[in-house]
Amino acid sequence: MQPEVFVDIVRSALGLVAVLVSASILPSLIVGLSVSVFQAATSINEQTLSFLPRLIVTILGIIWGAHWGLNKIIEFFMELVHQIPSVIG
């Protein structure tokens, strides 16, 4: 049992988490930035104007990317199952 195997597993798990989170956060970030620029240009200071579009885009991003994200998680799990012999022996 070598420590490098565990380091590789943790590194790939953190990479997967970063990819899955960024798939739903980046569209929300882009919409939030564009709404903020619009608010600054028009001097509209409405809280719901900045919150609601980000919420809708985040939910749509999660719905749109759920199948892809689940496939990524299943692939990672299958990779972990295939690595069990190298972890044990």
N, C-alpha and C positions, 0 to 999 in steps of 0.2 A: 504494500500500500504506500504509494508515493504522494507527497504533498502537492506535487505539480498537477496531479489529476484533479484534486479538489480546487486548486486555484483556477484551472481551466474551466471547471464546471461553474464556479462562482462568476468568473468573468463573462462567460457566455450567458448566464442567467441575468446579470446586470445589463448586458447589451440588449437582450431581448426586452427587458423591462423598459429601457430607454427608448427603444424603437416603438413599442406598443403605446407608451405614454405620449411620445411626440406625434404619433399619428392622430391623436385627438386634441392635443394642445396647440399644435402649430396653426391649424385653420382658425381656431379661436383667437390666437394671438394676432393673426393677420386681420381678422374682422374687427377685433378690439382696437387695433391701431388705426384702421381706416375710419371707424366711428369716432375715435378721439380726434382725428384730424378734421373730420366733418364738424364736430362740436366746437372745436377751436375756431374754425373758419366762420361759423354762423353764430357763435356766442350762445348756443343752446346748452343749458346746464341741466338736462333732465337725466336723472339716475337710471330710469328704466330704458332710456335710449341706448345707454352703454351696456347694460346688463342683458337685456332680452336677446339681441342678435347674437351675442357670444354664447348664451345658453343654448339657443336653437342650433347654432353651427356646431357646438360641441356634441349635442345629442345626435345630430345628423351624422357627424363624423364617427361617433361610436357605433351607430346603426350601420353605416356604410362599411366600416372596417371591422365589424365584429366577426364575420366569416374568415377574413384574412388573419385576424389576430388569433382566433381559435385554432386555425391551421398551424400558425407559428408555434403556439403553445403545445399542440399535439406533436409536432416535429421535434421540439425540444425534449418533451417527455420520452419520445421513442429513442432519441439519442441518449438520454440518461439510462434508459433500460438496457440499451446495447453496451453501455459503459460499465455495467455492474460487474462483469468478470474482471475488468482491469482494476476496479476499486477493491474488490475482495481479494483477488490473488495478486 
